[in-house]
């Protein structure tokens, strides 16, 4: 996209109502991400009541992630065609009913089915469509806007499990699921009514929506699969503390409430991390900010297993939360920058789908190796290794972008020289 076209589109899209969209999407993502984390709170009650191993309950999160991955492609593509309000209404009802239905499950197969449905038809229809919608309302400040929206996810990942844990201790896990689902319905339905598409009346905006041009100047058919491949490994690294930090805290002697506080601390730090890395992406580009956030989470993740100090665990939670929070924000910004505007929802859906596959793998392997060794050392070690692989893939993408972009001016110069030579003849 040319600078003049981008400026024209940006001027059109910077409307005050865009911040209303950001606010609505932020709350919706907070509740969506929070619903995905409920399994971390229910893990111990399930173990006490049913005798299920952590591998069993970790697989429920994996089913949720598979559902989010499968649904992401569907709803992300549909968000480029249909109203986000309609998709959001469906998602709000589905995720609320799914949470309520958890109250009556007592078999692993029903738990897996409900978690899959919550991911595929609830969370997925809230996540990618709303992030894509917020991105379409902004151009010059799209990183900040997407950072604010995804910051809601970080808040929800900490706050909803914390509230759920209080409800579990007060009423038991079954009634906790019931009241959470009712609360979701009351909050979400009025919010989705406020959603609407940005105005697209100028010729510049219309041209941008038809064009294949993107901010990276490289075909999205190459860069989007590359980003998707990297996202698998970044989210294997991310998933292990997100799903297993509460059980790890309990295993080293924390109370259930203190262990839930570890996750809450990480998510509160994550709010600031997503705002910081989103703003940073507006300055240095999405890929540079993504690399820094990936390095931050990779550098911290293994050290959770090297201490029994509650204070140190809280410090690590804060550091990890600040770093990991920028990963998904910047990954979505990268997809937005690397793809044409007309398919921003589809591009975000592709990278978020593979990211959720990584989340599912990371969660399952952590539970599997814990049951095998009665220790989280290998589980978190695998997370760190996956983070390193992700950084190597991103480094290769950096090299490819630099190589292609530096070659293009030479190609243009050579073409111009040949044209002058031909004209002289």
Secondary structure, DSSP 8 states (H G I E B T S, - for coil): --HHHHHHHHHHH--THHHHHHHHHHHHHHHHHHHHTHHHHHHHHHHHHH---HHHHHHHHHHHHHHHHHHHHHHHHHHTTS-HHHHHHHHHHHHHHHHHHGGG--SHHHHHHHHHHIIIIIIHHHHHHHHHHHHHT-STTHHHHHHHHHHHHHHHHHHHHHHHHHHHHHH-HHHHHHHHHHHHHHHHHHHHTT-------SHHHHHHHH----TTSS-HHHHHHHHHHHHHHHHHHHHHHHHHHHHHHHHTT--HHHHHHHHHHHHHHHHHHHHHHHHHHHHH-HHHHHHHHHHHHHHHHGGGGG---HHHHHHHHHHHHHHHHHHHHHHHHHHHHHS-GGGHHHHHHHHHHHHHHHHHHHHHHHHHHHHHHSSSHHHHHHHHHHHHHHHHHHHHHHHHHHHHHHHHHHHHHHHHHHHHHHHH-
